[in-house]
């Protein structure tokens, strides 16, 4: 059974930075991608950033130039460095793991950006 352990959320002022981490624990093979999604109150869950095993990355337009995703394949861990945070970045951020035809989600970590 795969477990995703997220850390790094919290409260930050606009313009500040935070770094999220997500470690995938368990027996995992054939990882396709790891990434981050978010869901703000009253909105649908949206992709924030994804990192494929071959090294390609994908970002939501709203975070390009501010957020950076990275991955440690040896540790099955994905990171999200978030800079220049805005109040509209406030949401629950979920870690995502795609592997061997499966999709797993973390429990989510709340990020609140105050103006």
Secondary structure, 3 states (H helix, E strand, C coil): CCEEEEECCEEEECCCCEEEEEEEECCCCCEEEEEEEEECCCCCCEEEEEEECCCCEEECHHHCCCEEEEEEHHHCEEEEEECCCCHHHCEEEEEEEEECCEEEECCCEEEEEEC
